[in-house]
Amino acid sequence: MLLSRLQALIGGIYDVSIGYDIYDFLVTDRARLPAAAHDALNDEALIVAEDPAGDGAVAMALYLDPQLLARLGSADPLVRLDAANVGDCWTALEGVSHFLYVAWNAGHDKPVSLLELEMQAEVDKYVASYWLMRRQYPRHFPKELRRALFERTRVDARLAAGTRELYREASRYAERFCRRLEHDLGSAAEGAVLAELRRFYRLSHARKRAHIERTA
């Protein structure tokens, strides 16, 4: 199934496994979400709640809009990623990224900030799209990918000002990291890039930002 294959794609790139399938946490009926999320503007939302008993357990649910999933079912991005389905694919990838990153870090008793979560999702969208496009179009380097993801997309103006700024900051850091990846993918062996990505995935929030500021 599509989301499981996207989970396997991202997990394979970063060499991470969580032992859970994303469909066991998927919600497509907005009415089943907590009341505060009923009127959310986006087609994707990860709901995370810590156990009030304080034992460190985390409960999660991933909401994805059913019409978005239906469109992707008719235009599978793992078969062909193009201008017609890339927006929906990035929304689904963001949800998968959020789910996998929270679950993996929770399994290693590591906290995750919202900025870190969004920054990693932007990196994941770039990296997963690159891998798909290189597999589907092996003679073509996706030169427009970074610009399409970071320069031609806009944060929804209807969001609260603080939320908009968080997304913008996450995008700025991710774009700097992906700009260097773009250069490395064009000139270095993909194995070396994979090793870099796997190291980056396992860094803490502060160390991720420091790494980007130092190297990108």
Secondary structure, 3 states (H helix, E strand, C coil): CHHHHHHHHHHHHHCCCCCCCHHHHEECCHHHCCHHHCCCCCCEEEEEEECCCCCCCEEEEEEECHHHHHHHHHCCCCCCCCCCCHHHHHHHHHHHHHHHHHHHHHHCCCCCCHHHHHHHHHHHHHHHHHHHHHHHCCCCCCCCHHHHHHHCCCCCCCCCHHHHHHHHHHHHHHHHHHHHHHHHHHHCCHHHHHHHHHHHHCCCHHHHHHHHHHHC
